[in-house]
Amino acid sequence: MKYSAPVPGTAELELDYEELFEAMDRHRRRRHLTRAQACTELLVSPASWSTWSNGAPIGGESALRISLWCDRDLRDFVKPRAKAVQAPAA
């Protein structure tokens, strides 16, 4: 299941949690860190890492910390919100 949440102050954008998690994991591998070491640097629990790896949303504070840790701007992980498809009126 894929989760998304609106970026504060906007209705048309959302944070791409999957892309943020992938960037975090790539950065970890590039630095040759274990997941436990990365969690220690990020001040997050291994349980959070595991939950995020399954597509759960990443909270705002953690998302900002992750983007900074990856030396990226959090706006790099914002995408247009998918429009809900409505069934035609009967």
Secondary structure as the mmCIF struct_conf table of DSSP 4:
data_model
#
loop_
_struct_conf.conf_type_id
_struct_conf.id
_struct_conf.beg_label_comp_id
_struct_conf.beg_label_asym_id
_struct_conf.beg_label_seq_id
_struct_conf.end_label_comp_id
_struct_conf.end_label_asym_id
_struct_conf.end_label_seq_id
STRN STRN1 PRO A 6 PRO A 6
HELX_LH_PP_P HELX_LH_PP_P1 VAL A 7 VAL A 7
TURN_TY1_P TURN_TY1_P1 PRO A 8 GLY A 9
BEND BEND1 ALA A 11 GLU A 12
STRN STRN2 LEU A 13 LEU A 15
HELX_RH_AL_P HELX_RH_AL_P1 TYR A 17 ARG A 30
TURN_TY1_P TURN_TY1_P2 ARG A 31 HIS A 32
HELX_RH_AL_P HELX_RH_AL_P2 ARG A 35 LEU A 42
TURN_TY1_P TURN_TY1_P3 LEU A 43 LEU A 43
HELX_RH_AL_P HELX_RH_AL_P3 PRO A 46 SER A 53
TURN_TY1_P TURN_TY1_P4 ASN A 54 GLY A 55
HELX_LH_PP_P HELX_LH_PP_P2 ALA A 56 GLY A 59
HELX_RH_AL_P HELX_RH_AL_P4 GLY A 60 TRP A 69
TURN_TY1_P TURN_TY1_P5 CYS A 70 ASP A 71
HELX_RH_3T_P HELX_RH_3T_P1 LEU A 74 PHE A 77
STRN STRN3 VAL A 78 PRO A 80
HELX_LH_PP_P HELX_LH_PP_P3 ARG A 81 ALA A 89
#
